[in-house]
């Protein structure tokens, strides 16, 4: 087998695997929607992933400046209060992000 045939075969194999992996959720969607474990994960996993991303981002950001984690903690507290009071995720994200940016750039902890 020459090099050109080998490279072409490898590209075709990678393309086939990529297409199959991307098509699998659509093919198995009816089975996945009815499965109890998948339904349970669908209720729990988004919150867990968002919480882990939030903790990871805030810990990383808190290490960047010398004033400690106060801007991050205040923004998180503000998001929690607004979410608890209004149950509006978009509003709480916008206010939390805006307050965090303000605290980091123009606030006391700049």
N, C-alpha and C positions, 0 to 999 in steps of 0.2 A: 504494500500500500504506500503510495507516495504522500508527500506532505500536504499537497493541496486537497486530496481526498480526505485525509485525516482531519484537517482543519474544517472542511465543509461538513463532515459528519459530526464533529463536535458542536459546531454552531447549530446544526439541525436538531441534535439531541437536546441542547440547552434551550432552544426555542420551544421544542415540544414539551419539555418539563415545565417551563414557565407558563405556557398556555394552559396546560392541564392543572397546575396548581392554582392559577387564577380562576379557572372555570369550576373547580371543585365546590366552592361554597354555593354557587348558583345551582349546580346539579343536585347537591345534597340539601338544599334549603328546606324542602318540605319535610325531610326526616329530621333536620336540626330543629325546626320550629316546634315539632311535636315531642321532642325528647325532654324529659323532666330535668336532667342535669343541665342541659343547655339553657332551659328556661330559668333555672335557679341561678346559673352564672350570669345570665343576662340582667338579672335584677341586682346582683351584688358586685359584679366585676367593674362596671363603669365607675362607681363611686370609689372602689378600692384603687383603681388605676389613677383617677384624678387626685386622690389623696396622696398617693406615692409620688406623683409628679410634682404636686405642690410642695411636699416636704423636701424633695430633692432640690427643687429650684430655690426654695427659700433658704435652705442651709447653705447652698452654694453662694447665693447672693449675700447672705449675712457674713460670710467669711471674707468678702471683698473689701469691706470697709471697717474702720477701727472703732466705730461707735456701737458695735454689737448688733443684735438682731431686732432692735426696737422698731424700725420702719416696717420690717416684714411682719412682726407680730401684731403691730397695730393695724396693718392692712388686712391681715387674716381675721382679726377680731371684728373689724368693720364689715367684712364680707359675711361672716357668720351672723352678725346681728341683723344685717339687711336681709339676708336669706331667711332667717328665722321670722322676721316681721312681715316681709312682703311675699315670700315664696316666688320671687322673680329672679331666676338664675342670671339672666342677661343684665339686669340692673345691678345685682350684687357683684358680678364680674367687672362691669364698667366702673362702678364706684371703687371697688378694691384696687383695680389696676390704676385708675386715676389717682387715688390717694397714695398708693405706693410710689408712683412716679413723682408726684408732688413732694412727698416726704424725702425721697432720695435726691431730688434735684434742687428744690427751693425751700425745703423745710429746715428744721433744726438740725437734722442728721445728714446734711449734704456733705 
